[in-house]
Amino acid sequence: METQIIDVPLSSSLDADQLDERVRATWVSGDFGRIAKGYERGAAEFIARLGLTSHDRVLDLACGTGNLAIPAARTSASVVGIDIAANLISQAKVRAASEGLSIDFRVGNAERLPYASATFDGVVTMFGAMFAARPDRAAAELLRVTRPGGRIAMANWTPTGFIGEMLKTTVKYAPAPAGVPSPLLWGTDEAITERLGAGLASLVLTRRLITFEYPFGPEDTVNLFRLWYGPTLRAFASLDESGRKLLNEDLVRLWSEHNLATDETTRVHSEYLEVIGVVR
């Protein structure tokens, strides 16, 4: 699969510090919380399938504004959330406080977690860890901080699902820097097996659908992503007026073709790969 990460085009590979800054800058851009609201219901369903209890210590890795951490904490599990973007952690703290939930949210890097080995009974991540710039390091950290017998639960966009198509459409106009693997590889059986398989006692891969729901039509939905979704915002910023016009037209067409709503709102299903692995 070709490299398919969205960002301002660069002419060469990036060093480690530049990669970290690039990832941070992408997710600090805009306001991901506005996007995440569109699939809160699906995130809660993902957590519900795990059957967490008050005995579980859970890490929400690349937690964003808490779409997984908050429903996990509602089960009385002990929950920690970490994300590279300080603005998203701030929003997550506000959300948790509004429900009286005690969640340890902090800023940190998925490739260098500040936790001892075997700290957690479970690590969960939804459309988060898949965007780490160095997937081998993120995979190693997932395995390291989960105790033997504990679970890793991931939700990763597939290359052929709706968001996979949206990311690939965008990357046609704003190519990724050289040497950075596509985040969509995390949505393939082969990459999951290669990156995590050796550290797992069992692995179950299931393709599921999650629904984006917004109270306005496809054109306004594209504008929402253009204004507030870091990867899309930065892609548009890298283009000239003609490029922005063409990309906008392609995205509006994509959202319109997949829209299931008939009442001037937007309801679009997107496929993701659910990964449930038990650590050795």
C-alpha positions in Angstrom: 0.0 0.0 0.0 1.3 3.5 -0.8 2.0 6.0 1.9 -1.3 7.7 2.8 -0.7 10.2 5.6 -2.2 13.7 5.3 0.0 16.7 6.0 1.8 19.6 4.4 3.9 18.1 1.7 7.6 17.7 2.6 10.4 16.7 0.3 12.3 14.2 2.6 11.9 12.0 5.6 11.7 13.6 9.0 13.8 13.0 12.0 12.3 11.8 15.3 11.8 15.2 16.9 10.2 16.5 13.7 7.9 13.5 13.5 6.7 14.1 17.1 6.1 17.7 16.4 4.3 17.0 13.2 1.9 14.6 14.9 1.3 17.0 17.8 0.7 19.9 15.5 -1.8 18.0 13.4 -4.0 17.1 16.4 -3.6 20.5 18.1 -4.9 22.1 14.9 -8.6 22.7 14.8 -10.9 21.1 17.4 -11.2 17.4 17.2 -13.8 17.4 19.9 -16.3 18.7 17.3 -15.6 15.8 15.1 -15.6 13.2 17.9 -19.1 14.1 18.9 -20.3 12.6 15.6 -19.5 9.0 16.7 -19.8 9.1 20.5 -22.5 6.4 20.4 -20.3 4.0 18.5 -17.4 4.6 20.9 -19.6 3.7 23.9 -20.7 0.5 22.1 -17.1 -0.4 21.6 -16.4 -0.1 25.3 -19.6 -2.0 26.2 -18.5 -5.0 24.3 -15.4 -5.3 26.5 -17.4 -5.9 29.6 -15.2 -3.9 31.9 -15.5 -4.1 35.7 -14.4 -2.2 38.7 -11.4 -4.5 39.0 -10.0 -3.3 35.6 -7.2 -0.7 35.3 -7.6 0.7 31.8 -5.5 3.0 29.6 -7.1 5.0 26.8 -4.2 5.5 24.5 -4.4 8.6 22.2 -7.6 9.3 24.0 -8.5 12.6 22.3 -11.5 14.2 24.2 -12.3 10.9 26.0 -14.7 9.1 23.7 -13.5 5.8 25.2 -12.2 6.9 28.6 -15.5 8.3 29.7 -17.8 5.3 29.0 -15.0 3.1 30.4 -15.0 5.1 33.7 -18.8 4.8 33.9 -18.3 1.1 34.4 -16.3 1.9 37.6 -13.1 0.8 36.0 -10.0 2.7 37.0 -9.2 4.7 33.8 -6.1 6.7 32.6 -6.2 8.7 29.4 -3.1 10.0 27.5 -2.9 12.1 24.3 -0.2 14.1 22.5 -2.5 17.1 22.1 -2.9 19.3 25.3 -6.0 21.0 24.0 -7.8 17.6 23.6 -6.7 16.6 27.2 -8.2 19.8 28.5 -11.5 19.0 26.8 -11.5 15.5 28.1 -11.0 16.7 31.7 -14.0 19.1 31.4 -16.1 16.3 30.0 -15.1 13.9 32.9 -15.7 16.6 35.5 -19.2 17.3 34.2 -20.1 13.7 34.9 -18.3 13.5 38.2 -15.9 10.9 36.8 -12.4 10.5 38.2 -10.0 9.9 35.2 -6.3 10.5 35.2 -5.9 12.5 31.9 -2.4 13.6 30.9 -0.4 14.7 27.9 2.0 12.1 26.5 3.4 10.3 23.5 2.0 6.9 22.4 5.6 5.9 21.4 7.1 6.7 24.8 4.5 5.9 27.5 5.3 7.1 31.1 4.1 3.8 32.7 5.9 0.8 34.0 5.6 -2.5 32.2 2.5 -4.6 32.8 0.7 -1.7 34.5 -2.7 -2.1 32.8 -5.4 -4.9 32.6 -6.4 -3.4 29.3 -5.3 -0.8 26.8 -8.0 0.7 24.4 -7.6 3.0 21.5 -10.1 4.2 18.9 -8.7 5.9 15.7 -5.9 7.1 17.9 -2.7 5.0 18.2 -3.0 4.2 14.5 -1.9 7.7 13.7 1.5 7.4 15.6 4.3 8.2 13.2 6.3 5.1 14.1 3.9 2.2 14.4 6.6 -0.3 15.5 7.2 1.8 18.6 3.5 2.3 19.3 2.9 -1.4 19.0 5.8 -2.2 21.3 4.4 0.2 23.9 0.9 -1.3 23.6 2.3 -4.7 24.4 4.7 -3.5 27.1 2.2 -1.7 29.4 -0.4 -4.4 29.2 -0.1 -7.2 31.8 0.1 -10.8 30.7 -3.4 -12.0 30.2 -4.6 -8.4 29.8 -6.3 -7.2 26.6 -5.4 -4.7 23.9 -8.5 -3.4 22.1 -8.1 -1.2 19.0 -10.5 0.4 16.5 -8.6 1.2 13.3 -10.0 2.6 10.0 -9.7 0.2 7.2 -8.3 1.2 3.8 -11.6 0.3 2.0 -14.0 1.9 4.5 -15.5 5.4 4.2 -12.9 7.2 6.3 -10.2 5.2 4.5 -11.5 6.6 1.2 -11.7 10.1 2.6 -8.0 9.9 3.8 -6.9 8.5 0.4 -8.8 11.2 -1.5 -7.2 13.9 0.6 -3.7 12.5 0.2 -4.0 12.7 -3.6 -3.8 16.5 -3.2 -1.6 16.7 -0.1 1.0 13.9 -0.2 2.7 12.5 2.9 6.4 13.0 3.7 8.6 10.1 2.5 9.2 7.2 4.8 6.1 7.5 7.0 3.9 4.4 6.8 0.2 4.8 6.1 -2.0 4.8 9.2 -4.5 2.8 7.3 -2.1 -0.2 7.5 -3.4 -0.6 11.1 -6.8 -1.5 9.5 -5.4 -4.6 7.8 -5.1 -8.1 9.2 -1.5 -8.4 7.9 -0.1 -5.4 9.7 -1.9 -6.2 13.0 -0.4 -9.7 12.9 3.0 -8.4 12.0 3.1 -5.7 14.7 1.3 -7.4 17.6 1.0 -11.1 16.8 4.2 -12.3 18.5 3.3 -10.7 21.8 -0.3 -12.1 21.9 -1.7 -15.3 23.2 -4.9 -14.8 21.1 -6.1 -12.4 18.5 -9.6 -11.7 17.2 -10.1 -9.4 14.2 -13.6 -8.2 13.4 -14.8 -5.7 10.8 -17.5 -3.4 12.2 -19.3 -0.2 11.2 -19.5 3.0 13.1 -21.9 5.8 12.2 -21.0 9.5 11.8 -24.1 11.6 12.6 -24.2 15.4 12.1 -27.3 17.7 12.2 -26.5 19.2 8.8 -25.9 18.1 5.3 -22.8 16.7 3.6 -21.5 20.1 2.4 -21.6 21.5 5.9 -20.1 18.3 7.2 -17.1 18.7 4.9 -16.8 22.3 6.1 -16.8 21.0 9.7 -13.8 18.7 8.9 -12.1 21.4 6.9 -12.3 23.8 9.8 -11.8 21.5 12.8 -10.3 18.1 11.8 -6.5 18.6 12.1 -5.5 16.4 9.1 -8.1 17.9 6.8 -7.4 21.4 8.0 -3.7 21.1 7.4 -4.2 19.5 4.0 -6.3 22.4 2.8 -3.8 24.8 4.2 -1.1 23.3 2.0 -3.0 23.8 -1.3 -3.5 26.7 -3.6 -7.0 28.0 -4.4 -7.5 25.6 -7.3 -6.4 22.6 -5.2 -8.6 23.5 -2.3 -11.6 23.8 -4.7 -11.0 20.4 -6.3 -10.4 18.7 -2.9 -13.6 20.2 -1.5 -15.6 19.1 -4.5 -14.3 15.5 -4.1 -15.0 15.4 -0.4 -18.5 16.8 -0.8 -19.2 14.2 -3.5 -17.8 11.4 -1.3 -20.0 12.4 1.7 -23.0 12.9 -0.4 -22.7 9.5 -2.1 -22.5 7.7 1.2 -25.1 9.7 3.1 -27.9 7.6 4.3 -30.0 10.5 5.7 -32.9 11.9 3.8 -33.7 14.9 6.0 -30.9 17.4 5.3 -28.7 15.8 8.0 -25.7 13.5 7.5 -25.5 9.9 8.6 -22.6 7.9 7.1 -21.3 4.4 8.1 -17.6 3.8 8.1 -15.9 0.4 8.4 -13.2 -0.1 11.0 -11.2 -3.1 12.2 -11.8 -4.1 15.8 -8.7 -5.7 17.2 -9.0 -7.7 20.5 -5.7 -9.3 21.6 -4.8 -11.1 24.8 -1.2 -10.4 25.8 1.2 -13.4 26.5 
